[in-house]
Amino acid sequence: MNCQKLELLGGGAHGIVFLGQYYTSPPFNAPVKIAVKSSKIEFSDSIWKEGQILRMFQGCPYIIQCFGGDTSVEHGNIVYNLLLEYAPGGTLQGLINSQEGFFSEHEASLYAYQLLKGIQEVHRLGFVHCDLKPNNVLLFPCSCGCGLNQLKIGDFRLSKVAGEEGHHGALLYTSPESLFCGIHEAPKDIWAIGCMVVEMMTGKSPWRFTSSSCNTNDVNKLAVEMAFNKPQIPTGISNCAKDFVMRCFERNPNVRWTADKLLNHPFVARNNNPLLCRTWENHKVLGNRLFKTEKWISKFGLFSTPISSCTCGCR
């Protein structure tokens, strides 16, 4: 077997994520860590769709890479597996929690730059992510020991083609036009990036009303807050950072700045962010380099476990 599931990393309603190990084809025959998102075949539509979208972004250094898919029989169940790049640094949410926010402006601007580069490519190819939030941004620690991270956008389950119907995603990162008018287009992703930048620098959501509870009353109160108030702009940050966040929080989506414009904003265009990121882009991680020798993986039985009999007609 050239692929194994090693341990459980997490999961939710739409799939379980495992740490996996894949052995590349000769002449390398090298083990590479991957993330494997799995679901029983009857519930796998969303992760199959995610794989098809991610296939469009192969080679983009700011979007998690997908190496292919597999349908296997595991312990008597037919399972669909999506093979993804493994992020050893966890999520941006984990990093925010560990630092209680309070990122330096330099660090926050570097991460904002990378988020914008990733979402710029998403929008360029005619897609909208629709669920940008810290839990869906994955970290790859820099190998030079600088303490910074390369960011990649992941979890494209709710993503859509621009102009199609969509979902508003996580409430705290949802734009007003998405929540109240059902408009789920590119400016929605920019609003979410503004929310994340505020959270990085303060450890808190830009909304005054927040709750860890998910009951209906709390959701309704937050919706009212979002309808009649503006998101809270941090006071202890530079005017440049404030201006950047305000451009993301333009209430009119037609006026809100695009990723292209924001990449030229001095908050993210300064501090050698482009230079550092180009260095990362040119430094190919071993796993990615090895996988570049592989074709798109589309197999049956990559993870299959031996079973004595099967009545589903799949073997």
KEVOMAR-146462 format. One record per atom (N, C-alpha, C, O, CB): x, y, z; residue in one letter. Coordinates in steps of 0.2 Angstrom, whole numbers, plus 5000, padded with zeros to 4 digits. Glycine has a CB too. Layout:
<atoms>
XYZA ...
</atoms>
This chain:
<atoms>
500449945000M 500050005000M 500450065000M 500950075004M 499550005006M 500350114995N 500850174995N 500550234998N 500750284998N 500950184988N 499950225002C 499650275006C 499350255012C 499050195012C 499150315001C 499450285018Q 499150265024Q 498850325028Q 499050385027Q 499750235028Q 498350315032K 498050365036K 498350345043K 498350295046K 497250355037K 498750395046L 499150385052L 498750405058L 498750365063L 499750425052L 498350465058E 498050485064E 497550535063E 497550565057E 498550515069E 497050535067L 496450585066L 496650655068L 496950665073L 495850565070L 496550705064L 496750775065L 496050815067L 496150865071L 497050805059L 495550795065G 494850835067G 494350815062G 494450775057G 495050905067G 493750855062G 493250835058G 492650875060G 492550905065G 493150765057G 492150865056G 491450895057G 490950865053G 490950805051G 491550975055G 490450905052A 489850875048A 489950855041A 489650805039A 489250925048A 490450875038H 490550865031H 491150825030H 491350815024H 490650935027H 491550795035G 492050755034G 492550745039G 492550795044G 492450775027G 492950695039I 493450685044I 494150695041I 494250675036I 493450615048I 494650735045V 495250745042V 495750705046V 495850705052V 495450815042V 496150665042F 496750625044F 497350655042F 497450685037F 496650555042F 497850635046L 498550645044L 498750585040L 498650525043L 499050655050L 498950595034G 499150535030G 499850535028G 500250585028G 498650535024G 500050485025Q 500750475022Q 500750445015Q 500450395014Q 501250435027Q 501050475010Y 500950455003Y 501650445001Y 502150485002Y 500650504999Y 501750384998Y 502450374995Y 502450384987Y 502050354984Y 502650294996Y 502850434985T 502850454978T 503150404974T 503450354976T 503250524978T 503050414967S 503250364962S 504050364962S 504350414964S 502950374956S 504350304959P 505050304958P 505250364953P 504750384949P 505250234955P 505850394953P 506350364957P 506350394964P 506850374968P 507050384954P 505950434967F 505950464973F 505750414979F 506150404983F 505450524974F 505150384978N 504950334983N 504950364990N 505150324995N 505350264983N 504850424991A 504950464997A 504250475001A 503750484997A 505250534996A 504250465007P 503650475011P 503450545012P 503950585014P 503650435018P 502850565010V 502650635011V 502050645015V 501550605014V 502550675004V 502050685020K 501450695024K 500950735020K 501050785017K 501650735031K 500350715021I 499750745018I 499150745023I 499150705028I 499550705011I 498650785021A 498050785025A 497550745020A 497450765014A 497750855027A 497150705023V 496650665020V 495950685023V 495850665028V 496750595020V 495550715019K 494850735021K 494350675018K 494350665012K 494650805018K 494050645023S 493650585021S 492950585023S 492750625028S 493950525024S 492550555019S 491850555020S 491550495017S 491750475012S 491450625018S 491050465020K 490650415017K 490350435010K 490150495010K 490050385021K 490350395005I 490250414999I 489550454998I 489450494994I 490250354994I 489050435002E 488450465001E 488350535004E 487950565003E 487850415005E 488850555008F 488950625011F 489550665008F 489750715011F 488950615018F 489750635002S 490450665000S 490350724995S 490850744992S 490850614997S 489750744993D 489650794988D 490050854989D 490450874984D 488950804987D 490050884995S 490450944996S 491150934996S 491450984993S 490250975003S 491450884998I 492150884998I 492450864991I 492950874989I 492450825003I 491950824987W 492150814980W 492150874976W 492650894972W 491650764977W 491650924977K 491650984974K 492251024976K 492551064972K 490951024976K 492451024982E 493051064985E 493651044981E 494051084979E 493151054992E 493750974980G 494250954976G 494250974969G 494850994966G 494250874976G 493650984966Q 493651004959Q 493851084958Q 494151104954Q 492950994956Q 493651114964I 493851194964I 494551194965I 494951234962I 493451224969I 494851164970L 495551164971L 495951144966L 496551174965L 495751124978L 495751104961R 496151084956R 496251144951R 496751144948R 495751034952R 495851194951M 495951254947M 496551294950M 496751334946M 495251294947M 496751284956F 497251324959F 497851294960F 498251314965F 496951354966F 497951244957Q 498651204957Q 499151254956Q 499251284950Q 498651144953Q 499651254960G 500251294959G 500251364963G 500751394963G 500351304952G 499651384965C 499551444968C 499851444975C 499651404979C 498851474969C 500351484977P 500751474984P 500251494990P 500451484995P 501351504984P 499751524989Y 499351554994Y 498651514995Y 498251534999Y 499151624993Y 498551464991I 497951414992I 498251344993I 498651324990I 497551424986I 497851314998I 498051245000I 498051204993I 497551204989I 497651215005I 498551154992Q 498551114986Q 498251054987Q 498251024993Q 499351104985Q 497851034982C 497550964982C 497850924977C 497950944971C 496750974980C 497950864979F 498350814975F 497950764971F 498150724967F 498850784979F 497350764973G 496850714969G 496350684974G 496250704980G 497250654966G 496050634972G 495450604976G 495550524975G 495850494971G 494850624973G 495150494980D 495250414980D 494550394983D 494250424987D 495850394984D 494250344980T 493750304983T 493950234985T 494250194981T 493150304977T 493850224991S 494050164994S 493550124998S 493050155000S 494650174999S 493650065000V 493250025004V 493550015011V 494049985011V 493049955001V 493350055016E 493650045023E 493150025028E 492650055029E 493850125025E 493349965030H 492949925036H 492249925033H 491749925037H 492949965042H 492149905027G 491449895024G 491149955022G 490549945019G 491149865030G 491450015023N 491050075020N 491450095014N 492050095014N 491050125026N 491050125009I 491350155003I 491450225005I 491050265007I 490850154997I 492150255005V 492350315007V 492650355002V 493050324998V 492850305013V 492550415001Y 492850464997Y 493350505000Y 493250525006Y 492350514993Y 494050504998N 494550535001N 494850594997N 494950584991N 495150485003N 494950644999L 495250704996L 495950714999L 496050725005L 494850774997L 496450714994L 497150714996L 497350784996L 497450814991L 497550674992L 497550815002L 497750885002L 498450895005L 498750855009L 497250925007L 498650955004E 499350975007E 499250985015E 498751005017E 499551045004E 499750955018Y 499750955026Y 500051015028Y 500651035027Y 500050895029Y 499651055033A 499951115036A 500151105043A 499751095047A 499351175036A 500851095044P 501051075051P 500951135056P 501051115062P 501851065050P 500851195054G 500751245059G 500051255061G 499951305065G 500951315056G 499551215059G 498851225061G 498551275057G 498651285052G 498851235069G 498051315061T 497651365058T 497851435061T 498151445066T 496951355059T 497651485057L 497751555059L 497351565066L 497551605070L 497451605054L 496751535066Q 496351535073Q 496751515079Q 496751545084Q 495751495072Q 497151455078G 497551435083G 498051485085G 498251495091G 497851365081G 498351515080L 498951565081L 498651625085L 498951645089L 499251585075L 498051645083I 497751705086I 497551685093I 497751725098I 497051725082I 497351625094N 497151605101N 497851605106N 497751625111N 496851535101N 498351575103S 498951575107S 499251635108S 499651645113S 499451525103S 499151685104Q 499451755105Q 498951805108Q 499151865109Q 499751785099Q 498351775109E 497751825111E 497751885107E 497651935109E 497851845119E 497851875100G 497851935096G 498551965097G 499051935097G 497251985097G 498552025097F 499152065098F 499752045094F 500252045096F 499352055106F 499552035087F 500052035082F 500352105081F 500052145082F 499852005076F 501052105080S 501252165078S 500952185071S 500752145068S 502052165078S 500952255070E 500752275064E 501152245058E 500852235052E 500752355063E 501752235059H 502152205054H 501952135052H 501852115046H 502952205056H 501852095057E 501652025056E 500952025053E 500751985049E 501651985063E 500452065056A 499752075053A 499752095046A 499352065042A 499352115057A 500152135044S 500252165037S 500452105033S 500252105027S 500652225036S 500952065035L 501252015031L 500651965030L 500651935024L 501851985034L 500351945035Y 499751895034Y 499151925030Y 498851885026Y 499551875041Y 499051985030A 498552015026A 498752015019A 498352005014A 498352095028A 499352035018Y 499652025011Y 499551955008Y 499351955002Y 500352045011Y 499651905011Q 499651835009Q 498851825008Q 498751785003Q 499951785014Q 498451845012L 497751825011L 497451865005L 497051835001L 497351855017L 497751925004L 497451954998L 497751924992L 497451924986L 497752034998L 498351904992K 498651864986K 498251804984K 498151794978K 499451854987K 498051764989G 497651704988G 496951724986G 496751694981G 497651664995G 496651774989I 495951784987I 495951824980I 495451824976I 495651834992I 496551854978Q 496551894972Q 496551834966Q 496251844961Q 497251934971Q 496851774967E 496851724963E 496151694962E 495951674957E 497451674964E 495851684968V 495151654968V 494751704964V 494351674960V 494951654975V 494751764965H 494351814961H 494551814954H 494051824950H 494351884964H 495151814952R 495351814945R 495051754941R 494951764935R 496151814945R 495051694944L 494751644941L 494051634941L 493751584939L 495051574944L 493651684944G 492951694944G 492651654949G 492051634949G 492751664937G 492951644955F 492651614961F 492551664967F 492851714967F 493051554963F 492151644971V 492051674978V 492151624983V 491851574983V 491351714978V 492551634988H 492651584993H 492051574998H 491851524999H 493251604998H 491751635000C 491151635004C 491251615011C 490751615015C 490651585001C 491851585013D 491851565020D 492551575023D 492851535026D 491651485021D 492851635021L 493451655024L 493451665032L 493051705034L 493751715020L 493851635035K 493851645043K 494551615045K 494851575042K 493251615046K 494751635051P 495451605053P 495451535053P 496051505052P 495551635060P 494951495055N 494951425055N 495051395048N 495251335047N 494351395058N 494951435043N 495051405036N 495651435033N 495751425027N 494451425032N 496151465037V 496751485034V 497351445038V 497351435044V 496851565036V 497751405034L 498251365036L 498951385036L 499051435032L 498151295032L 499351365041L 499951395042L 500551345041L 500551285042L 500051415050L 501051375037F 501651335036F 502251375039F 502451425036F 501751325028F 502551355045P 503051395048P 503651405044P 503851355040P 503251365055P 503951465044C 504551475040C 505151435042C 505251435048C 504751555040C 505451405038S 506051365040S 506651395042S 507151375045S 506251315035S 506651465041C 507251505042C 507351525050C 507851555052C 507251565038C 506751515054G 506851525061G 506551595063G 506751615068G 507451515063G 506251635058C 506051705059C 505451705063C 505251755066C 505951735052C 505051645064G 504451655068G 503851665064G 503351675067G 504551695074G 503951685058L 503351705054L 503051645050L 503451585050L 503551755049L 502551645047N 502151595044N 501951605037N 501851665035N 501551575048N 502051555032Q 501651565026Q 500951545027Q 500851495030Q 502051525020Q 500451585024L 499751565025L 499551545018L 499751565013L 499351635027L 499051495019K 498651465013K 497951465015K 497751435020K 498951395011K 497551485010I 496851475011I 496551405010I 496751375004I 496451535006I 496151385014G 495851315013G 495151315014G 494851365014G 496151265018G 494851255014D 494151235015D 493751275010D 493451335011D 493951255022D 493651255004F 493251284998F 492551254997F 492251254992F 493651284992F 492351215003R 491651185002R 491151225000R 490651204997R 491551145009R 491151295003L 490551335002L 490751384996L 490351424994L 490451375008L 491251374993S 491451414987S 491051414981S 490651354980S 492151404985S 490951464977K 490551464971K 490851504966K 491251534966K 489851484973K 490551494960V 490651534954V 490351594955V 489751604957V 490451494947V 490651654953A 490351714954A 489751724950A 489751694944A 490851774951A 489251754953G 488551754949G 488051704951G 487451714950G 488651754942G 488351644954E 487851594956E 487651604963E 487951654967E 488251524956E 487151574965E 486851574972E 487451554977E 487851504975E 486251534973E 487451574983G 487951554988G 487651554995G 487051564996G 488551594987G 488151545000H 488051545007H 488351595010H 488951615008H 488151475010H 488151625016H 488451675019H 489051655024H 489451695026H 487951715023H 489051595025G 489651565029G 489651585037G 489051605039G 490351595026G 490151585040A 490251605047A 489951675048A 490251725045A 490951595050A 489551685053L 489151755054L 489651805056L 489551865053L 488651745059L 490151795060L 490651845062L 491051875056L 491351925057L 491051825067L 491051835051Y 491451865045Y 491051875039Y 491351885034Y 492051805044Y 490451885040T 489951895034T 489851965033T 489752005038T 489351855036T 489851985027S 489752055025S 488952075026S 488552025025S 490052075018S 488852135026P 488152155027P 487752135021P 487152115021P 488052235028P 487952145015E 487552135009E 487452055008E 486952035005E 487952155003E 487952015011S 487851945011S 487251925016S 486851885014S 488451905012S 487351955022L 486851935027L 486151955025L 485651925026L 487051955033L 486052015023F 485352055023F 485152055016F 484552065015F 485452125025F 485552045011C 485252055004C 485451985000C 485251984994C 485652105000C 485751935003G 485851874999G 486351884993G 486351844989G 485251844996G 486851934994I 487351944988I 487951914991I 488251944996I 487352024987I 488251864987H 488851834989H 489351834984H 489451784980H 488651754991H 489651894983E 490151904978E 490851924981E 490951924987E 489851954973E 491251934976A 491951944978A 492051994984A 492451984988A 492351974972A 491652054985P 491752104990P 491652064997P 491952095002P 491352164989P 491252014997K 491151975003K 491751955006K 491851955012K 490651925002K 492251925002D 492851895004D 493351955007D 493651945012D 493251864999D 493252015004I 493652065007I 493452085014I 493852105018I 493652125002I 492852095015W 492552105021W 492852055027W 493052075032W 491752105021W 492851995025A 493051945029A 493851955031A 494051945037A 492951875026A 494251975026I 494951985027I 495052045032I 495452045037I 495352005021I 494552095031G 494652155036G 494452125043G 494752145048G 494052205034G 493952085044C 493852055051C 494452015054C 494552025060C 493252005050C 494751975049M 495351945052M 495951985054M 496251975059M 495551895046M 496052035050V 496552085052V 496452115059V 496852125063V 496652135046V 495852135060V 495652165066V 495752115072V 496052125077V 494952195067V 495552055071E 495652005076E 496351985077E 496551965083E 495251935073E 496751985072M 497451975073M 497752025077M 498252015082M 497851975066M 497552095077M 497952145080M 497652155087M 497952185092M 497852205076M 497052125089T 496652145095T 496452075099T 496352085105T 496052185094T 496452025095G 496151965098G 495451955099G 495151915102G 496451955105G 495152005096K 494352015097K 494052025090K 494352055085K 494152065102K 493452005089S 493052025083S 492952095083S 492852125088S 492351985083S 492852125077P 492652195077P 491952215079P 491752275079P 492752225069P 491552165080W 490852175082W 490852175090W 491152135093W 490452115080W 490452225092R 490452235100R 490152175103R 490252155109R 490152305101R 489552155100F 489252095103F 489552035100F 489552015094F 488452105101F 489851995104T 490051925103T 489851875108T 489751895114T 490851925102T 489751815106S 489651765111S 489851695108S 489851685102S 488851765112S 490051655113S 490251585111S 489751545110S 489751485107S 490751555116S 489151565112S 488551525111S 488251525104S 488351575100S 487951545116S 487951475102C 487651475095C 486851475095C 486551455090C 487851415091C 486551495101N 485851485101N 485551545097N 485851595095N 485551495108N 484851535095T 484551575091T 484551655093T 484651695089T 483851555090T 484451665100N 484451735102N 485051765101N 485051825099N 484251735110N 485651735102D 486251765101D 486351785094D 486651835092D 486851725104D 486251735089V 486251745082V 485851805080V 486151845076V 486051685078V 485251815083N 484851865081N 485151935083N 485051985080N 484151855084N 485351935090K 485651995092K 486252015088K 486352075087K 485851985100K 486651965086L 487251985082L 487052015075L 487352065073L 487751925081L 486551985072A 486252005066A 486052085067A 486152125062A 485751965063A 485652095072V 485452165073V 486052215074V 486052265071V 484952165080V 486552195078E 487152235079E 487452245072E 487652305070E 487652195083E 487452195067M 487752205061M 487352245056M 487552285052M 487852135058M 486652245057A 486252285053A 486252365055A 486252405050A 485552265054A 486352375061F 486252445063F 486952485066F 486952545067F 485752455069F 487452445066N 488052475068N 488652455063N 488552415059N 488252445075N 489152495064K 489752485060K 490252435064K 490252445070K 490152545058K 490652395061P 491152355065P 491652405068P 491852465066P 491552315060P 491852385074Q 492352425078Q 493052425076Q 493352375075Q 492252395086Q 493252485074I 493952495072I 494452505078I 494252545082I 494052555067I 494952465079P 495352465085P 495652535085P 495852575080P 495952415084P 495752565091T 496052625092T 496752625093T 497052675092T 495652655099T 497052575095G 497752575097G 498252555091G 498752525092G 497952525102G 497952565085I 498352545079I 498552605075I 498252665076I 498052495075I 498952605070S 499152665066S 498652685062S 498152645060S 499852645062S 498652745059N 498152775055N 498152735048N 497652725045N 498352845053N 498752715046C 498852675040C 498452605041C 498052585036C 499552655039C 498552575047A 498152515048A 497352525048A 496952485046A 498352475054A 497252575051K 496452595052K 496252605045K 495652585043K 496352665056K 496552645041D 496352655034D 496252595030D 495752585026D 496852705030D 496752545031F 496652485027F 496052445029F 495652425025F 497252435029F 495852445036V 495352405038V 494652445036V 494152405034V 495352405046V 494652505036M 494052545034M 493952535026M 493352535024M 494152615035M 494452525022R 494352505015R 493952435014R 493552425010R 494952505011R 494152395019C 493852325019C 493152325021C 492752285019C 494252275023C 492952375026F 492352385029F 491852435026F 491352455029F 492452395036F 492052455020E 491552495016E 490852455016E 490852405013E 491852515009E 490352495018R 489752455018R 489452445011R 489052395010R 489252495022R 489552485007N 489352475000N 489852434996N 490452454995N 489252544996N 489652374994P 490152324991P 490352354984P 490952334982P 489752254990P 490052394981N 490252424975N 490852474976N 491252494972N 489752454971N 490952504982V 491452544984V 491952514988V 492552534988V 491152604989V 491852454991R 492352424995R 492952404990R 492852384984R 492052354998R 493552414993W 494152404988W 494252334986W 494052284990W 494752424992W 494452314981T 494652254978T 495352224981T 495652264984T 494652244970T 495452164980A 496052134982A 496652174978A 497152184981A 496152064981A 496552184972D 497052214968D 497252284971D 497852304971D 496852224960D 496752324973K 496852394975K 497152384982K 497652424984K 496252434976K 496952344986L 497152334993L 497952314993L 498252324998L 496752284997L 498152274988L 498852254988L 499352314987L 499952304988L 498952194982L 499052364985N 499452424984N 499352474990N 499652524990N 499252464977N 498952454995H 498852495000H 499552495005H 499852445005H 498252475005H 499752555007P 500352555011P 500452505017P 500952485019P 500552625013P 499852485020F 499852445025F 500152375023F 500552345027F 499152435028F 500052355017V 500252285015V 500852285010V 501252245010V 499752245013V 500952345007A 501452355002A 502052375005A 502652375001A 501252404997A 502152385011R 502752405015R 503052345018R 502852295017R 502552465020R 503552365022N 503952315026N 504152255022N 504252195025N 503452285031N 504352265016N 504652205012N 504252145011N 504452095010N 505352185015N 503552155012N 503152095012N 503152065005N 503252005005N 502352115013N 503152094999P 503152064993P 503852024992P 503851974989P 503052114987P 504352054995L 505052024994L 505051964998L 505351914995L 505652074996L 504851965004L 504851905008L 504451845005L 504651785005L 504651915015L 503851865003C 503351815000C 503651784993C 503551724992C 502751844999C 504051824989R 504351804983R 504851754985R 504951704981R 504551854979R 505251764990T 505751714993T 505351644994T 505651594993T 506151744999T 504851654998W 504451585000W 504151554993W 504251494993W 503851605005W 503951594989E 503651564983E 504151524979E 504051474976E 503351624978E 504751554979N 505351524975N 505651464979N 506051424976N 505851574974N 505451454985H 505751404989H 505251344989H 504751344993H 505951424996H 505351294985K 504851234984K 504951194990K 505451164992K 504951204978K 504351174994V 504351134999V 504451064996V 504251044991V 503751135004V 504851015000L 504950954997L 504350914995L 504350884989L 505350905003L 503850914999G 503250874997G 502950904991G 502750864986G 502750885003G 502950974990N 502650994984N 503050984978N 502850964972N 502551074984N 503750984979R 504150964973R 504050894971R 504050874965R 504850974975R 504050844976L 503950774974L 503250764971L 503250724966L 504050734980L 502750804973F 502050794970F 502050814963F 501650794960F 501550824975F 502450864962K 502450894955K 502650844950K 502450844944K 502950954954K 502950784952T 503150734948T 502550684947T 502550644942T 503750694950T 502050694951E 501450644950E 500950684946E 500850744945E 501150634957E 500550634943K 499950664939K 499350664944K 499450644950K 499750614934K 498850704943W 498250704947W 498050634949W 497850594945W 497650744944W 498050624955I 497850554958I 497050544958I 496750584961I 498150544965I 496850494954S 496150484954S 496150404954S 496150374949S 495750514948S 496050374960K 496150304961K 495550274964K 495150304967K 496750284964K 495550204964F 495050164968F 495450124973F 495950084970F 494550124964F 495350124979G 495650084984G 496350104987G 496650064989G 495750014981G 496450164986L 497150194989L 497150174997L 497750154999L 497250264988L 496650185000F 496650165007F 496250105009F 496050095015F 496350225011F 496050065004S 495550015006S 495849965011S 496449945011S 495449974999S 495449935015T 495649885020T 495349825018T 494749815015T 495349905028T 495649765020P 495449705018P 494749685021P 494749695027P 495949645019P 494349665018I 493649635021I 493549565018I 493649555012I 493049685019I 493149525022S 493049455020S 492549455014S 492549415010S 492849415026S 492049495014S 491549495009S 491249565008S 491249605013S 490949445010S 491049585002C 490649645001C 490149634996C 490149604991C 491249694998C 489549664998T 488949654994T 488749714990T 488249714987T 488349634998T 489149764990C 489049824987C 489149824979C 489049874976C 489349884990C 489549774977G 489749764970G 490249814968G 490349824962G 489149784966G 490649834973C 491249884971C 491849844971C 492349874969C 491249934977C 491949784972R 492549744971R 492449684967R 492949644966R 492749724978R 
</atoms>
